[in-house]
Amino acid sequence: MNLLLEPGVQQLIDERVSSGKYSTPEEVVSAAIMALGQLEHFGDFEAGELDCLLAEGEQSIEQDGSLDGEEAFHSRTQRRAELRKSLP
């Protein structure tokens, strides 16, 4: 497939390849399409579903309290490290 891109878009692709993060322009476009797909599906809620989820979260905080962000991050990091050790 051949595409005709605007110069600004081509420049963005070239910059990402030059950065070394991507090997080819095709990798950049592929990553962009995947991100677009995630973005399009992010926030696909049924009518009222988000309100229910927010209310559920607020109720959970009232009942159980909240977590300290640094503490939660540290705990997650430790669990991931332990999991990596257990893998063959």
N, C-alpha and C positions, 0 to 999 in steps of 0.2 A: 504494500500500500504506500503510495506517495501522497504526502500532504504538503500543501502550500501554507506556510506559517508566516504570520506577521513578523517583521524584524525584531520587535520587542520580545516576542515569545521565543524566537530562535535564540536571541541573546541570553534569555533566562536558562534555556536548555544548555547552551554552550558553557555558561558559568558553572552550572552544576556538574557537568562533565569535567571541566577544568579543575574543579575543587577536589576531584578524586573520589568523591562520594559515589559517583556513578561511572561506569566504564564506557557506556555508549549513550547516545541520544535516545535510543529505543528503551533503555532502562529508565531514563528520566520520564518519558512519556508513560511507560507502564506503571511506574510508581504514582504518577499524577492521576491516572485513570483509576487506580485502586483507591487512592485517597478520595477522589470524587465520589466513588461508589459508597465509601464509608460515610462521607458527609451527607449524601443524599438519604441514607438510611438512618442517620443519627437524628433522633427526634421524631421518628415515625411513631406517634402515639395515637391510640384511638381517642375519640372525644372523651374528655374527662379523666383519661388514664394518668396523665402527668399530675393532675391535681390529687388523685388518689395516692400516687406514689409519694408525693411531697408530704401529704398528711400522714402517711404511714411512717415516713422518716422522722417527722417532727414528733410523733407519738413515741417512737423508739428512743429518741433523745430524751424525752421527758421521763420515760420509764427506766432506761438503762444508762443515761448520761452519754457523753460524747467521748471520743478518743483524742488524745493529744497527737497532733500530726507527726511530730518527731518520733514519739514513742511507737506509733503505728508503723512508720517507715522503717525504724530500726528492727522491729519485730518481724516485719515482712522480709527484710534483708537477711535476717538470721535464718528464717524458715527456708528461703531460697538456697542459702549456702548449705544448709543441712540436706536439702533435697539433692543438690548437686553431688554431695559426698556419697549419697546412697546409690547414685546411678552408676552402672557399670562402666 
